[in-house]
Amino acid sequence: MNHHMHAGKGNGLVLEVTPRSAGWEALGFSLLRLASGERHAMATAGNEVAFVPLSGRVTITVDGTPYDVSRSSVFDALPHVLYVPPGHDVTLEAAGDAEIAWGSAPAEGRLPVRLFTPGEMRREVRGGGPAVREVHHVLSHPLPAERLIVFEVYVPGGAWSGWPPHTHDGRIGSRYLEEVYYYRMQRPEAFALHRNYTREADLDEVLVVRDGDLVAVPGGFHPVAAAPGSNTYFLNFLAGDLVMDERGVPPVDDPDHAWIVDAWDEAPWTLPLPFGDDAPND
C-alpha cells in the first residue's frame, strides 16, 4: 500500500481508505466534500461510524432522524461528533460548502446513535519543550465506542508530536491498533515530516506532508515534526483489538527515547556554545 495519499480536487469522496486497500483488518476512513444542497447516501452495514465535521454545516439523517453538525474551521472551533452504530442508513446534506470526515470499524451494535458535544471532549497540553502539542479527545475513552478512537492534535510550528515515539502494532508488548493521520495546515505553504519506523528496521520512511494529505500508519513508531512557522493539525482515527473500555490502554514508547518524559528541557544546548575565548565570534 502507498502509505501517503493526497485528497482529490473538487467535491465528492476525495479520500477513501478501506481495510482491503490498506491491507489491514478493521479501520476505514473517508473524506467528503459537498457543495450547498448536495447529498451523499451511505449505509453503516456491519460497521460503527464516527462523523467529524471539518468545515461548514451538514445535516446527517440517520433512519429519518436529522442531526446537525457544523464547524467554521478546524483551526478555530471544536467539533460535534456523530456516532452511528452498525445497521443504519445515513444521508449527509450540506447547507453551504462543507467538508466532513469519518472513520469506520467492525462493531456488534452495542451502543446507540449519539451526538457528542465539545463540552464532553477532554483537552490536554501534552509533552514539553520542543515536543509540546494540544490533544483533543473527541472520541476516546471514557467516551463510548466499540472500537473507534478519535483524536484531534494541534502542533505549533517548529514542535514535534508523538514524542517520545510510540507504537501500537502488537510488538514490544503493545496492543494492536490501526491508524490514519489526516493533515491540515494553517498556511498553504506549510509542511510537516511524518516518520513511520520500527526498531527492527523493516520499515523506515519519512514523508513530507502538506495540507489535505493523509498518512496510514502500517505499524511501528510514528512521530511528526512541524516545520518552523507551519502550525499543523491532524485528525487521527484508530481501531483494532481494543474494545469498549480497553480503548483506554496506552501505546508503548520507544525505549531509546522514553527518557525524555522526565527531562523535556534537558537536551537543548544554550547558544552560543562555550568553546572558549579563542573561538571566532560572528
FINUFI-670217 format. One line per 8 residues: number of its first residue (from 1); for each residue x, y, z of N, C-alpha, C. Coordinates in Angstrom, 3 decimals, padded with zeros to 6 digits, m for minus. Example, Ala and Ser with C-alpha at 12.3 -4.5 7.8 and 13.67 -1.06 7.14 Angstrom:
BEGIN
1 = 013.190/m005.690/007.800/012.300/m004.500/007.800/013.200/m003.300/007.800 | 012.850/m002.250/007.080/013.670/m001.060/007.140/012.900/000.030/007.870
END
This chain:
BEGIN
1 = 000.837/m001.207/000.000/000.000/000.000/000.000/000.867/001.249/000.000 | 000.431/002.290/m000.721/001.026/003.605/m000.600/000.523/004.234/000.694 | 001.399/004.476/001.638/001.001/004.995/002.943/000.687/006.484/002.919 | 001.031/007.176/001.830/000.893/008.629/001.741/m000.070/008.955/000.602 | m001.201/009.580/000.931/m002.231/009.885/m000.050/m002.567/011.373/m000.022 | m003.135/011.856/m001.110/m003.486/013.261/m001.251/m004.978/013.363/m001.582 | m005.647/014.287/m000.934/m007.067/014.497/m001.217/m007.254/014.963/m002.653 | m008.275/014.444/m003.308/m008.564/014.845/m004.672/m009.158/016.245/m004.749
9 = m009.264/016.746/m005.962/m009.855/018.059/m006.189/m011.374/017.955/m006.268 | m012.037/019.090/m006.085/m013.470/019.144/m006.277/m014.247/018.535/m005.131 | m015.490/018.109/m005.435/m016.389/017.589/m004.412/m016.556/016.080/m004.545 | m017.291/015.519/m003.585/m017.488/014.081/m003.547/m016.521/013.438/m002.575 | m016.377/012.115/m002.684/m015.425/011.377/m001.844/m014.025/011.598/m002.404 | m013.269/012.466/m001.762/m011.955/012.849/m002.275/m010.821/012.059/m001.639 | m011.107/011.310/m000.583/m010.155/010.381/000.024/m010.943/009.204/000.573 | m010.449/007.998/000.365/m011.115/006.837/000.943/m010.098/005.733/001.180
17 = m010.088/005.214/002.392/m009.241/004.087/002.775/m010.154/003.000/003.312 | m010.025/001.802/002.787/m010.773/000.651/003.290/m009.784/m000.332/003.899 | m010.261/m001.237/004.751/m009.331/m002.269/005.249/m008.643/m003.023/004.116 | m009.378/m003.287/003.030/m008.756/m004.007/001.911/m007.672/m003.175/001.244 | m007.955/m001.885/000.976/m006.947/m001.055/000.305/m005.735/m000.809/001.197 | m005.958/m000.785/002.524/m004.863/m000.552/003.453/m004.090/m001.820/003.773 | m004.669/m002.991/003.491/m004.005/m004.229/003.817/m004.032/m004.555/005.288 | m005.070/m004.053/005.972/m005.197/m004.383/007.383/m006.599/m004.884/007.675
25 = m007.033/m004.867/008.949/m008.199/m005.653/009.336/m009.478/m004.848/009.573 | m009.382/m003.648/010.110/m010.575/m003.033/010.694/m010.883/m001.621/010.222 | m009.904/m000.735/010.176/m010.152/000.701/010.088/m010.413/001.170/008.669 | m011.468/001.985/008.516/m011.727/002.684/007.271/m011.740/004.183/007.507 | m011.495/004.947/006.447/m011.503/006.417/006.529/m012.078/006.959/005.233 | m012.900/008.008/005.355/m013.446/008.695/004.178/m013.440/010.195/004.417 | m013.202/010.945/003.352/m013.267/012.405/003.387/m014.200/012.852/002.272 | m015.241/013.604/002.655/m016.291/014.016/001.724/m016.369/015.530/001.672
33 = m016.420/016.064/000.442/m016.702/017.478/000.251/m018.033/017.617/m000.460 | m018.848/018.563/000.026/m020.164/018.803/m000.563/m020.344/020.289/m000.816 | m020.947/020.629/m001.935/m021.410/021.993/m002.164/m022.806/022.145/m001.565 | m023.243/023.394/m001.448/m024.543/023.660/m000.833/m025.648/022.862/m001.516 | m026.415/022.135/m000.711/m027.528/021.364/m001.225/m027.182/019.977/m001.714 | m025.902/019.659/m001.867/m025.515/018.326/m002.320/m025.725/017.302/m001.212 | m025.980/016.058/m001.630/m026.262/014.989/m000.680/m025.367/013.778/m000.977 | m025.169/012.983/000.071/m024.420/011.733/m000.068/m025.112/010.693/000.797
41 = m025.463/009.564/000.207/m026.143/008.491/000.931/m025.190/007.323/001.132 | m025.333/006.654/002.275/m024.481/005.531/002.606/m025.192/004.659/003.635 | m024.640/003.493/003.908/m025.141/002.608/004.955/m023.973/002.185/005.826 | m024.211/002.101/007.126/m023.124/001.691/008.020/m022.860/000.191/007.950 | m023.842/m000.585/007.476/m023.679/m002.043/007.308/m023.181/m002.657/008.612 | m022.051/m003.359/008.589/m021.543/m004.009/009.800/m020.562/m003.185/010.596 | m020.495/m001.867/010.315/m019.514/m001.003/010.967/m020.165/000.033/011.877 | m019.436/000.441/012.908/m019.736/001.686/013.587/m019.005/002.793/012.851
49 = m019.576/003.999/012.838/m019.015/005.121/012.091/m019.042/006.365/012.970 | m017.950/007.132/012.960/m017.881/008.411/013.663/m017.650/009.512/012.639 | m018.582/010.469/012.570/m018.528/011.580/011.634/m017.956/012.813/012.332 | m016.922/013.417/011.728/m016.260/014.592/012.300/m016.299/015.720/011.273 | m017.078/016.795/011.506/m017.087/017.915/010.558/m015.773/018.683/010.622 | m015.279/019.101/009.455/m014.053/019.889/009.376/m014.336/021.339/009.016 | m015.357/021.563/008.196/m015.795/022.928/007.898/m017.201/022.870/007.328 | m017.962/023.938/007.546/m019.308/024.020/007.016/m020.338/023.341/007.901
57 = m021.570/023.291/007.394/m022.692/022.722/008.141/m023.283/021.560/007.342 | m023.464/020.440/008.028/m024.001/019.235/007.405/m025.123/018.689/008.275 | m026.240/018.345/007.647/m027.299/017.611/008.326/m027.118/016.134/008.017 | m026.943/015.348/009.065/m026.758/013.909/008.916/m028.053/013.242/009.380 | m028.739/012.596/008.468/m030.006/011.948/008.782/m029.781/010.452/008.908 | m030.140/009.922/010.078/m029.950/008.500/010.376/m031.333/007.863/010.520 | m031.707/007.031/009.564/m033.015/006.371/009.581/m034.143/007.375/009.828 | m034.057/008.539/009.159/m035.115/009.535/009.240/m034.954/010.577/010.324
65 = m033.993/010.408/011.235/m033.766/011.379/012.306/m032.593/012.280/011.947 | m032.792/013.629/011.881/m031.707/014.530/011.486/m030.853/014.959/012.678 | m029.539/015.100/012.407/m028.576/015.629/013.374/m027.748/016.677/012.649 | m027.646/017.859/013.216/m026.865/018.930/012.605/m025.475/018.991/013.224 | m024.456/018.992/012.363/m023.078/019.188/012.808/m022.486/020.323/011.987 | m021.713/021.170/012.631/m021.147/022.310/011.915/m019.839/022.723/012.567 | m019.070/023.484/011.771/m017.767/023.956/012.240/m017.258/024.976/011.234 | m016.774/026.090/011.710/m016.236/027.082/010.784/m014.909/026.623/010.209
73 = m014.053/026.014/011.048/m012.732/025.561/010.630/m012.139/024.717/011.743 | m011.235/023.816/011.396/m010.552/023.046/012.436/m009.630/023.922/013.263 | m009.314/025.126/012.769/m008.367/025.994/013.464/m009.024/026.938/014.466 | m010.358/026.969/014.526/m010.968/027.910/015.470/m012.213/027.369/016.147 | m012.503/026.070/016.041/m013.697/025.544/016.703/m013.528/024.055/016.972 | m014.127/023.605/018.069/m014.203/022.183/018.367/m015.361/021.555/017.599 | m015.308/020.251/017.353/m016.371/019.619/016.556/m017.502/019.069/017.403 | m018.656/018.877/016.787/m019.637/017.911/017.232/m019.342/016.618/016.461
81 = m019.384/015.493/017.136/m019.074/014.202/016.513/m020.305/013.312/016.611 | m020.756/012.804/015.465/m021.916/011.917/015.456/m021.450/010.476/015.354 | m021.850/009.672/016.337/m021.547/008.243/016.352/m022.781/007.475/015.880 | m022.575/006.586/014.893/m023.675/005.776/014.357/m023.249/004.314/014.389 | m024.014/003.447/015.040/m023.663/002.026/015.101/m023.987/001.301/013.797 | m023.690/000.013/013.728/m023.993/m000.750/012.506/m025.490/m000.816/012.219 | m025.800/m001.077/010.933/m027.163/m001.368/010.536/m028.052/m000.181/010.298 | m027.484/000.986/009.950/m028.286/002.186/009.746/m028.037/002.773/008.359
89 = m029.091/003.380/007.793/m028.975/004.164/006.570/m028.729/005.621/006.935 | m027.789/006.236/006.226/m027.346/007.592/006.559/m027.351/008.445/005.294 | m027.833/009.689/005.429/m027.748/010.667/004.354/m027.119/011.937/004.903 | m026.136/012.464/004.179/m025.493/013.719/004.543/m025.895/014.779/003.532 | m026.318/015.953/004.007/m026.703/017.057/003.138/m026.073/018.338/003.652 | m025.444/019.092/002.748/m024.716/020.297/003.130/m025.580/021.537/002.995 | m025.432/022.449/003.963/m026.007/023.784/003.875/m024.839/024.751/003.670 | m024.448/024.960/002.414/m023.212/025.670/002.117/m022.094/024.666/001.897
97 = m020.952/025.161/001.405/m019.817/024.269/001.174/m019.385/023.637/002.492 | m019.066/022.342/002.456/m018.736/021.631/003.684/m017.728/020.528/003.401 | m016.967/020.207/004.435/m016.031/019.088/004.389/m016.208/018.293/005.671 | m016.344/016.978/005.540/m016.584/016.121/006.692/m015.816/014.826/006.493 | m015.259/014.312/007.594/m014.528/013.050/007.566/m015.230/012.044/008.459 | m015.015/010.779/008.159/m015.496/009.758/009.089/m014.572/008.548/009.074 | m014.573/007.873/010.215/m013.856/006.614/010.351/m014.848/005.507/010.646 | m014.471/004.287/010.295/m015.365/003.153/010.498/m014.572/001.951/010.972
105 = m015.275/001.048/011.681/m014.658/m000.183/012.160/m015.752/m001.197/012.440 | m015.473/m002.481/012.291/m016.482/m003.506/012.590/m016.959/m003.413/014.039 | m018.255/m003.602/014.238/m018.838/m003.494/015.574/m020.057/m004.396/015.661 | m020.491/m004.642/016.903/m021.626/m005.530/017.149/m022.941/m004.788/017.341 | m022.900/m003.460/017.443/m024.121/m002.701/017.666/m024.514/m002.619/019.122 | m023.524/m002.525/019.996/m023.777/m002.495/021.435/m024.143/m001.107/021.949 | m024.015/m000.078/021.107/m024.232/001.297/021.534/m025.240/001.985/020.618 | m025.945/003.021/021.112/m026.922/003.732/020.284/m026.287/004.852/019.477
113 = m027.053/005.417/018.552/m026.662/006.665/017.899/m026.474/007.728/018.971 | m025.409/008.519/018.845/m025.167/009.562/019.855/m024.407/010.722/019.234 | m024.834/011.945/019.555/m024.136/013.157/019.146/m023.289/013.641/020.311 | m021.971/013.619/020.151/m021.056/014.096/021.174/m020.801/015.588/020.978 | m020.856/016.354/022.060/m020.694/017.804/022.009/m019.313/018.213/022.492 | m018.834/019.411/022.113/m017.498/019.840/022.537/m017.291/019.820/024.049 | m018.343/020.108/024.814/m018.193/020.130/026.266/m017.880/018.773/026.873 | m018.097/017.692/026.119/m017.791/016.343/026.606/m016.359/015.921/026.297
121 = m015.642/016.699/025.501/m014.351/016.279/024.978/m013.214/016.838/025.814 | m012.383/015.944/026.339/m011.236/016.362/027.152/m010.157/016.966/026.258 | m009.546/018.044/026.752/m008.436/018.689/026.066/m007.227/018.666/026.986 | m006.044/018.462/026.428/m004.835/018.474/027.251/m003.660/018.993/026.435 | m002.755/019.675/027.117/m001.458/020.023/026.541/m000.508/018.911/026.936 | 000.083/018.268/025.952/000.899/017.078/026.184/002.348/017.363/025.823 | 003.258/016.664/026.488/004.679/016.799/026.198/005.292/018.010/026.874 | 006.344/018.518/026.292/007.042/019.664/026.846/008.208/020.045/025.960
129 = 008.865/021.184/026.288/009.991/021.637/025.488/009.609/021.758/024.032 | 010.439/021.239/023.135/010.122/021.314/021.701/009.117/020.263/021.246 | 008.566/019.495/022.181/007.582/018.472/021.826/006.251/018.742/022.510 | 005.873/019.998/022.598/004.592/020.357/023.209/003.524/020.438/022.125 | 002.334/019.930/022.426/001.210/019.962/021.484/m000.081/019.861/022.271 | m001.200/020.167/021.626/m002.508/020.096/022.278/m003.306/018.960/021.652 | m003.857/018.096/022.527/m004.594/016.916/022.097/m006.044/017.047/022.533 | m006.970/016.850/021.597/m008.399/016.866/021.883/m008.929/015.437/021.758
137 = m009.504/014.936/022.841/m010.027/013.571/022.886/m011.480/013.589/022.410 | m011.669/013.679/021.099/m013.021/013.910/020.595/m013.881/012.646/020.633 | m013.252/011.455/020.626/m013.994/010.215/020.852/m013.011/009.151/021.331 | m012.521/009.343/022.541/m011.632/008.363/023.154/m012.174/008.025/024.536 | m011.700/006.941/025.111/m012.145/006.533/026.437/m011.977/007.696/027.432 | m013.011/008.008/028.254/m014.199/007.207/028.546/m015.418/007.491/027.657 | m015.318/008.360/026.641/m016.441/008.490/025.710/m016.613/007.158/024.988 | m017.846/006.659/024.871/m018.036/005.271/024.446/m018.041/005.075/022.935
145 = m017.386/004.015/022.528/m017.488/003.426/021.187/m017.040/001.979/021.353 | m017.306/001.168/020.359/m016.861/m000.223/020.464/m015.371/m000.354/020.147 | m014.957/000.097/018.977/m013.545/000.000/018.593/m012.920/001.347/018.224 | m013.719/002.263/017.707/m013.162/003.513/017.202/m012.586/004.385/018.321 | m011.470/005.036/018.000/m010.837/006.052/018.846/m010.535/007.230/017.930 | m010.846/008.452/018.393/m010.648/009.630/017.551/m009.988/010.735/018.365 | m008.903/011.292/017.819/m008.219/012.434/018.406/m008.075/013.535/017.362 | m007.986/014.782/017.832/m007.501/015.893/017.023/m006.287/016.476/017.737
153 = m005.221/016.752/016.974/m003.956/017.186/017.560/m003.501/018.469/016.865 | m003.021/019.424/017.680/m002.552/020.723/017.201/m001.085/020.869/017.582 | m000.233/021.003/016.563/001.213/021.052/016.763/001.722/022.428/016.334 | 002.272/023.235/017.262/002.812/024.539/016.859/003.978/024.371/015.888 | 004.125/025.316/014.984/005.254/025.283/014.066/006.567/025.158/014.816 | 007.434/024.258/014.352/008.717/024.018/014.986/008.680/022.976/016.086 | 007.510/022.459/016.422/007.384/021.480/017.503/007.174/020.069/016.932 | 007.301/019.100/017.823/007.117/017.696/017.486/005.872/017.154/018.169
161 = 005.250/016.164/017.539/004.169/015.408/018.161/004.531/013.922/018.125 | 003.838/013.139/018.969/004.177/011.729/019.037/005.581/011.505/019.555 | 006.007/012.341/020.485/007.352/012.206/021.056/007.246/012.105/022.568 | 007.818/011.071/023.209/008.622/010.042/022.567/007.804/009.210/021.591 | 008.455/008.662/020.561/007.717/007.849/019.596/007.045/006.661/020.285 | 005.837/006.349/019.844/005.102/005.235/020.451/004.609/004.281/019.361 | 004.290/003.066/019.785/003.781/002.064/018.860/002.562/001.372/019.453 | 001.709/000.889/018.574/000.565/000.065/018.975/000.306/m000.951/017.858
169 = 001.376/m001.655/017.475/001.282/m002.629/016.377/001.406/m004.069/016.849 | 001.292/m004.295/018.161/001.407/m005.640/018.694/002.821/m006.060/019.037 | 003.810/m005.205/018.745/005.197/m005.524/019.087/005.549/m004.915/020.442 | 006.649/m005.347/020.989/007.230/m004.919/022.279/006.163/m004.698/023.361 | 005.213/m005.610/023.391/004.201/m005.577/024.439/003.039/m004.646/024.195 | 002.948/m004.023/023.010/001.846/m003.106/022.727/000.623/m003.871/022.245 | m000.541/m003.244/022.357/m001.762/m003.769/021.763/m001.845/m003.319/020.307 | m002.761/m003.941/019.545/m002.813/m003.703/018.108/m003.899/m002.696/017.757
177 = m003.478/m001.576/017.135/m004.399/m000.566/016.625/m003.909/m000.092/015.260 | m004.820/000.016/014.302/m004.540/000.640/013.020/m004.848/002.134/013.137 | m004.179/002.957/012.309/m004.322/004.412/012.491/m004.093/005.153/011.185 | m004.850/006.241/011.007/m004.602/007.189/009.917/m004.453/008.589/010.496 | m003.686/009.404/009.783/m003.491/010.823/010.077/m004.003/011.620/008.880 | m004.971/012.508/009.109/m005.398/013.433/008.062/m004.923/014.823/008.456 | m004.111/015.447/007.583/m003.412/016.688/007.914/m004.091/017.916/007.310 | m004.130/018.981/008.099/m004.466/020.314/007.608/m003.416/021.286/008.113
185 = m003.033/022.246/007.283/m002.025/023.245/007.620/m002.655/024.631/007.668 | m002.227/025.433/008.622/m002.825/026.756/008.767/m002.375/027.694/007.659 | m001.185/027.482/007.092/m000.695/028.279/005.977/m000.547/027.375/004.750 | m000.843/027.874/003.562/m000.833/026.994/002.377/000.536/026.441/002.029 | 001.599/027.146/002.387/002.943/026.673/002.047/003.544/025.760/003.122 | 002.822/025.534/004.200/003.359/024.808/005.346/003.533/023.318/005.047 | 004.420/022.683/005.807/004.581/021.237/005.702/005.100/020.683/007.023 | 004.967/019.384/007.158/005.497/018.665/008.311/006.148/017.382/007.813
193 = 006.930/016.763/008.681/007.578/015.493/008.373/006.970/014.406/009.250 | 006.521/013.333/008.614/005.918/012.199/009.308/006.813/010.988/009.068 | 007.266/010.370/010.156/008.130/009.195/010.028/007.406/007.955/010.547 | 007.425/006.871/009.779/007.000/005.543/010.219/008.251/004.671/010.285 | 008.508/004.055/011.446/009.708/003.215/011.550/009.521/002.155/012.624 | 010.312/001.093/012.527/010.342/000.043/013.533/011.761/m000.097/014.070 | 011.875/m000.650/015.270/013.194/m000.918/015.848/013.926/m001.975/015.034 | 013.188/m002.869/014.391/013.818/m003.915/013.591/014.290/m003.410/012.221
201 = 013.918/m002.156/011.874/014.309/m001.512/010.612/013.709/m002.197/009.389 | 012.625/m002.977/009.583/011.923/m003.496/008.414/010.988/m002.445/007.818 | 010.846/m001.319/008.504/010.098/m000.169/007.998/010.792/001.087/008.468 | 011.105/001.989/007.537/011.653/003.293/007.904/011.419/004.242/006.733 | 010.432/005.138/006.890/010.098/006.082/005.837/009.817/007.446/006.460 | 010.244/008.487/005.770/009.964/009.862/006.167/009.166/010.506/005.045 | 007.968/011.004/005.372/007.040/011.534/004.388/006.861/013.032/004.605 | 006.908/013.811/003.537/006.635/015.247/003.605/005.133/015.432/003.418
209 = 004.461/015.911/004.449/003.006/016.048/004.394/002.613/017.513/004.312 | 001.588/017.763/003.503/001.071/019.106/003.286/m000.436/019.127/003.529 | m001.024/020.288/003.348/m002.451/020.460/003.608/m003.272/019.485/002.774 | m004.143/018.706/003.449/m005.007/017.772/002.754/m004.417/016.406/002.530 | m003.242/016.119/003.095/m002.632/014.803/002.934/m003.120/013.840/004.010 | m003.061/012.559/003.687/m003.378/011.506/004.650/m002.230/010.514/004.686 | m001.876/010.073/005.894/m000.862/009.044/006.076/m001.479/007.889/006.849 | m001.340/006.689/006.318/m001.709/005.477/007.039/m000.474/004.953/007.764
217 = m000.660/004.554/009.007/000.444/004.025/009.805/000.428/002.506/009.667 | 001.385/001.921/008.937/001.366/000.485/008.715/001.905/m000.319/009.890 | 002.392/000.354/010.909/002.979/m000.284/012.077/004.144/000.544/012.569 | 004.721/000.131/013.675/005.892/000.808/014.195/005.574/002.123/014.870 | 006.621/002.928/015.027/006.546/004.234/015.677/006.257/005.298/014.622 | 005.660/006.444/015.029/005.211/007.405/014.022/005.205/008.837/014.568 | 006.394/009.417/014.831/006.451/010.819/015.251/006.226/011.774/014.084 | 005.886/013.027/014.445/005.617/014.085/013.473/006.378/015.332/013.887
225 = 007.016/015.999/012.939/007.716/017.260/013.190/007.134/018.335/012.278 | 006.590/019.399/012.874/006.058/020.524/012.103/007.193/021.501/011.811 | 007.348/021.899/010.555/008.395/022.852/010.189/008.154/024.189/010.904 | 009.217/024.958/011.171/009.027/026.275/011.784/008.041/027.115/010.980 | 007.091/027.730/011.673/006.061/028.520/011.021/004.920/027.711/010.450 | 004.978/026.385/010.588/003.969/025.508/009.996/003.055/024.929/011.070 | 002.147/025.750/011.575/001.174/025.232/012.539/000.386/024.110/011.881 | 000.355/022.949/012.541/m000.131/021.719/011.919/m001.249/021.101/012.747
233 = m002.326/020.735/012.059/m003.437/019.984/012.656/m003.483/018.614/012.027 | m003.790/017.594/012.832/m004.141/016.315/012.226/m005.261/015.636/013.001 | m006.048/014.895/012.236/m007.175/014.121/012.745/m006.774/012.659/012.711 | m006.822/012.003/013.873/m006.491/010.583/013.992/m007.735/009.736/014.181 | m007.896/008.708/013.364/m008.831/007.623/013.636/m008.009/006.366/013.900 | m008.411/005.611/014.938/m007.743/004.355/015.263/m008.798/003.284/015.517 | m008.436/002.033/015.231/m009.291/000.896/015.563/m008.441/m000.357/015.492 | m008.765/m001.314/016.343/m008.021/m002.571/016.342/m008.622/m003.551/017.310
241 = m007.759/m004.149/018.169/m008.249/m005.202/019.050/m008.660/m004.700/020.431 | m008.671/m003.386/020.640/m009.155/m002.825/021.901/m010.653/m002.537/021.760 | m011.443/m003.054/022.681/m012.897/m002.968/022.595/m013.441/m002.296/023.853 | m014.383/m001.364/023.652/m015.074/m000.672/024.739/m014.061/m000.010/025.676 | m014.084/m000.326/026.977/m013.206/000.356/027.929/m011.725/000.063/027.699 | m011.404/m001.034/027.017/m009.998/m001.325/026.705/m009.385/m000.247/025.819 | m010.216/000.552/025.178/m009.709/001.622/024.307/m008.856/002.630/025.054 | m008.881/002.590/026.383/m008.030/003.470/027.176/m006.630/002.943/027.408
249 = m006.312/001.724/026.936/m004.972/001.168/027.104/m003.973/002.001/026.308 | m002.879/002.491/026.933/m001.946/003.363/026.216/m001.012/002.587/025.293 | m000.397/003.265/024.321/000.624/002.646/023.484/001.919/002.457/024.272 | 002.932/001.916/023.600/004.226/001.655/024.222/005.269/002.549/023.570 | 006.053/003.252/024.391/007.071/004.171/023.880/008.318/003.429/023.418 | 009.017/004.045/022.478/010.307/003.537/022.019/011.293/003.609/023.181 | 011.852/002.489/023.621/012.757/002.524/024.776/013.964/003.437/024.591 | 014.371/003.671/023.350/015.527/004.534/023.120/015.243/005.995/023.436
257 = 013.974/006.381/023.453/013.636/007.796/023.612/012.689/008.077/024.771 | 012.273/007.049/025.496/011.289/007.238/026.565/011.803/008.108/027.699 | 013.121/008.237/027.841/013.690/009.042/028.921/013.238/010.500/028.877 | 012.856/010.990/027.704/012.553/012.412/027.553/011.367/012.853/028.411 | 010.461/011.934/028.765/009.282/012.333/029.535/009.652/012.839/030.920 | 010.861/012.525/031.384/011.330/013.021/032.679/012.321/014.165/032.532 | 012.569/014.610/031.300/013.601/015.636/031.101/013.331/016.419/029.828 | 012.112/016.987/029.713/011.750/017.672/028.475/012.715/018.792/028.113
265 = 013.292/019.476/029.096/014.138/020.642/028.816/015.612/020.350/029.040 | 015.977/019.075/029.177/017.365/018.749/029.484/018.269/018.792/028.266 | 017.779/018.366/027.123/018.648/018.130/025.981/019.130/019.381/025.244 | 018.323/020.448/025.052/018.776/021.532/024.175/020.032/022.227/024.681 | 020.894/022.570/023.751/022.053/023.395/024.062/021.621/024.841/024.290 | 022.435/025.571/025.030/022.311/027.013/025.130/023.368/027.628/024.226 | 022.937/028.473/023.317/023.848/029.072/022.338/024.213/030.495/022.728 | 025.411/030.967/022.430/026.485/030.223/021.753/027.124/029.189/022.678
273 = 027.702/028.147/022.089/028.341/027.103/022.866/029.638/027.615/023.490 | 029.959/027.123/024.693/031.150/027.624/025.414/032.424/026.949/024.936 | 032.887/027.300/023.728/034.084/026.678/023.171/035.379/027.438/023.501 | 035.275/028.473/024.302/036.484/029.192/024.703/036.620/030.523/024.016 | 037.489/031.372/024.587/037.648/032.733/024.068/038.336/032.766/022.718 | 039.056/031.656/022.364/039.783/031.687/021.109/038.897/031.307/019.915 | 037.645/030.938/020.181/036.749/030.594/019.081/036.299/031.867/018.385 | 036.213/031.873/017.061/035.742/033.085/016.349/034.292/033.354/016.661
281 = 033.929/034.628/016.755/032.567/035.048/017.004/032.034/035.770/015.789 | 030.791/035.456/015.412/030.125/036.161/014.304/029.148/037.178/014.877
END
